[in-house]
Amino acid sequence: MFKKILVPVDGSPTSLQAVSRAVALAKAFDGTVTAIYVIDPYPFTGVGTDFAYGQDQYLAAATAEAHDAIRVAREAIEASGVEVDTRVVEAHAVWRGILDAARDLEADVIVMGSHGRHGIEKLLGSVAQRVLSHAHGPVMVVRD
C-alpha cells in the first residue's frame, strides 16, 4: 500500500519524529523512504539586521543546513535497515517543493512533521497545512 514514502526533513525534532514514522511504514509495507530537504532560493531576505546578508551567503548556509539534516535522516533510516534515497531540492515555496517531489517520485504517502523551522514561511502559514490543502494523495502529519 505505501511502497514509496516521502519524508521532508528540516533538522527539527518534529521532522525526525516523521522520519521514525516513515521508517515504521516502510517496514510494515516493505517500502522505501525518500528524505528531502527543500531550499527556497528566494527567501524574504534583506530586511533588518537578522537578514543582512546576501543571496550567495544565504544559499551557502541553507545548503550546509540541508546537507546536515539529510545526513541525520539518512543515518537514521539506514540504521533501521530500510532502503533510503535522499535529495536536496530548490523550490520557491517549501510546500510546493514537497508536492513536486511527491509527484515526481510517485510517492504513495507523504509523512511530515506538523511544524519545523522555516523562518519567515512560518509567519505566512504552516508548510504542513499547505501540503495537506494541496496534496493529491495521503499525507500523515506527525505532531510533536
VENCORLIN-V737345 format. One record per residue. RES is the residue in three letters. D_FIRST is the distance of its C-alpha to the first C-alpha in Angstrom with 2 decimals. Layout:
res=RES d_first=D_FIRST
res=RES d_first=D_FIRST
This chain:
res=MET d_first=0.00
res=PHE d_first=3.83
res=LYS d_first=6.00
res=LYS d_first=8.86
res=ILE d_first=10.24
res=LEU d_first=13.63
res=VAL d_first=16.21
res=PRO d_first=19.65
res=VAL d_first=22.48
res=ASP d_first=26.14
res=GLY d_first=27.56
res=SER d_first=27.77
res=PRO d_first=27.02
res=THR d_first=24.40
res=SER d_first=22.48
res=LEU d_first=22.75
res=GLN d_first=21.24
res=ALA d_first=18.26
res=VAL d_first=18.11
res=SER d_first=18.07
res=ARG d_first=15.16
res=ALA d_first=13.18
res=VAL d_first=14.26
res=ALA d_first=13.27
res=LEU d_first=9.59
res=ALA d_first=9.89
res=LYS d_first=11.71
res=ALA d_first=9.54
res=PHE d_first=6.50
res=ASP d_first=9.26
res=GLY d_first=8.75
res=THR d_first=11.73
res=VAL d_first=13.50
res=THR d_first=15.93
res=ALA d_first=18.67
res=ILE d_first=20.99
res=TYR d_first=24.33
res=VAL d_first=25.76
res=ILE d_first=29.53
res=ASP d_first=31.39
res=PRO d_first=34.31
res=TYR d_first=36.41
res=PRO d_first=36.44
res=PHE d_first=39.15
res=THR d_first=41.76
res=GLY d_first=45.50
res=VAL d_first=46.29
res=GLY d_first=48.01
res=THR d_first=48.64
res=ASP d_first=45.05
res=PHE d_first=44.02
res=ALA d_first=47.17
res=TYR d_first=45.76
res=GLY d_first=44.94
res=GLN d_first=41.90
res=ASP d_first=42.18
res=GLN d_first=42.40
res=TYR d_first=39.45
res=LEU d_first=37.22
res=ALA d_first=38.40
res=ALA d_first=37.66
res=ALA d_first=34.25
res=THR d_first=33.29
res=ALA d_first=34.51
res=GLU d_first=32.58
res=ALA d_first=29.39
res=HIS d_first=29.82
res=ASP d_first=30.58
res=ALA d_first=27.45
res=ILE d_first=25.27
res=ARG d_first=27.14
res=VAL d_first=26.53
res=ALA d_first=22.77
res=ARG d_first=22.65
res=GLU d_first=24.79
res=ALA d_first=22.70
res=ILE d_first=19.42
res=GLU d_first=21.35
res=ALA d_first=23.03
res=SER d_first=19.80
res=GLY d_first=19.16
res=VAL d_first=16.02
res=GLU d_first=16.34
res=VAL d_first=17.55
res=ASP d_first=18.97
res=THR d_first=21.30
res=ARG d_first=23.02
res=VAL d_first=25.87
res=VAL d_first=26.05
res=GLU d_first=28.71
res=ALA d_first=28.36
res=HIS d_first=30.94
res=ALA d_first=28.82
res=VAL d_first=26.25
res=TRP d_first=23.80
res=ARG d_first=24.18
res=GLY d_first=23.59
res=ILE d_first=20.27
res=LEU d_first=19.17
res=ASP d_first=20.68
res=ALA d_first=18.86
res=ALA d_first=15.44
res=ARG d_first=16.55
res=ASP d_first=18.08
res=LEU d_first=15.19
res=GLU d_first=12.71
res=ALA d_first=10.78
res=ASP d_first=7.42
res=VAL d_first=9.23
res=ILE d_first=12.86
res=VAL d_first=14.14
res=MET d_first=17.90
res=GLY d_first=21.08
res=SER d_first=22.93
res=HIS d_first=25.90
res=GLY d_first=27.28
res=ARG d_first=30.39
res=HIS d_first=30.83
res=GLY d_first=34.56
res=ILE d_first=35.83
res=GLU d_first=32.42
res=LYS d_first=32.18
res=LEU d_first=35.25
res=LEU d_first=33.84
res=GLY d_first=30.69
res=SER d_first=27.56
res=VAL d_first=25.15
res=ALA d_first=22.26
res=GLN d_first=23.78
res=ARG d_first=24.07
res=VAL d_first=20.48
res=LEU d_first=19.44
res=SER d_first=22.04
res=HIS d_first=21.11
res=ALA d_first=17.37
res=HIS d_first=15.67
res=GLY d_first=12.15
res=PRO d_first=11.02
res=VAL d_first=13.44
res=MET d_first=13.94
res=VAL d_first=17.67
res=VAL d_first=19.16
res=ARG d_first=22.75
res=ASP d_first=25.49
